Amino acid sequence: MEKQSITVLKQLFEADKLNETYINELKSDKRKGVQQLIERYERKKLNEKALEENFIRMCRHEQRNYSDDCHYIAGVDEAGRGPLAGPVVAAAVILPRDFKLLGLNDSKQLNEATRDEYFSIIKNEAVSCGISIIDNLKIDQVNIYEATKLAMYDAVNQLDPSPDHVLIDAVSLDQLPCTSEAITKGDQESISIAAASILAKVTRDNLMKSLHKEYPAYGFASNMGYGTKQHLDILKEQGITPYHRKSFAPVLLAE
């Protein structure tokens, strides 16, 4: 067989138009560029295999509940329990049984561009989703843990159809009208919780970017309200904004 140029081979590899038999034949091609293409291809395949295996692992809670005759399984997570400013946001999502998104994981482990891409996919393909925002005033009134639970309950109550079972990241919700379970590090253990974590984080990050336009000195677009050095320094210099949580110690000190 006539040798293809490295440029053509690169295009064929990128378009995934080479079968394994031909790739095995290419392994005897001594050209350095060809060997580099094969190495890159094999790394890509190994990465895809790892993503596939992790996705299957993260489906096990959902699959177990499908086997128990649950039709609609919701995942619930929050974003924003730790920051000094801004709301806490919770999301609940019911994914279809055949949902597949390799790379879906805890939102904090994904870069912003990937989170935004996954946010759109999840919103478009979900059976149902709900997002709840609890502002800093309510957080100060009831405390952050109770505010988080309020947001989670509200997000679940928005779901239509209602879930038969709810998977929650690390928080027990004992007043749901269906069965539920709290899963430690659930956003790394369940695709439904991971999907909810992305909806919650992207929603909250966008809110903090909006607050940044109103109070740019505090760096909300980059620190998302967390107590970074720059944020703490500006708190000491300029005091608090209407969006700061007065029940949090660093904010109390800055009043």
C-alpha positions, 0 to 999 in steps of 0.5 A: 500500500502506498504510504500516505503523507503525515499531513493526510494521516493526521487528518484521518486520525483526527476524523477517526477514519482509520481502522485498527488493522490499518493503525497496526500496520502503521506501527511498522512505519519508521517515520517519526511523525507517524509514530507520534500520531499513533502515540497520540491516538493511543493516549486518546483511546486510553483517556476515552476508556477511562472516561467511559469506565468512570461514567459507568461507575458514577451510574451505579446509584442510578442503576440500582434504583432503576432496578428497584422500580424507580422511574425518576431519580433526581440528583441534588447539589448546591454551590456557595456554602463557603463564600462570604458574599452572595447567595447559596444556590441548589439544583435538582435534576432528573436525567433520562435513563439513556443520558450519556456525557463522558467527562461529567464530574464534580463541577469544581473539577471542570474548567469554566468552558466545559462547565458552560458546555455541560450546563447547556447539554444538561438543561436541554436533555434533562427530563426536568430540573429545578434551581433555587437561589437563597440570598445572603439575607436569608442565610443570615436569618436562618444560618447557611446550613438551613439555607442550603436545605431550603434551597435544596427542598425548593429545587426538588419541589420544582421538578415535574414529574416528581422524583421517585428517589433523590440522591443528595450530595452529603446533606440529609433531607428528611422531609421529602415525599419520596425516598432519598439518600445522602452520598458523601462526595456525591458529585464524584459518585453519581451522574445525577448529583454531578449534573446538579452540581454543574447547574448550581455552580454555573448559575451561581457563578453567573450571578456573582459576575453580575454582582461584580459589575456593581462592586468591581473592587471586591473581585466577585467575578474571579473569587465568587465571593470566597474569602481570598486575600484580595477580597479580605483586604478590600473588606478591611478597606471599604467595608461590606456590600449589601451582598455580604453575609453578616453572620460570617466571621470575617464579614462581622469583623469588617462591619 
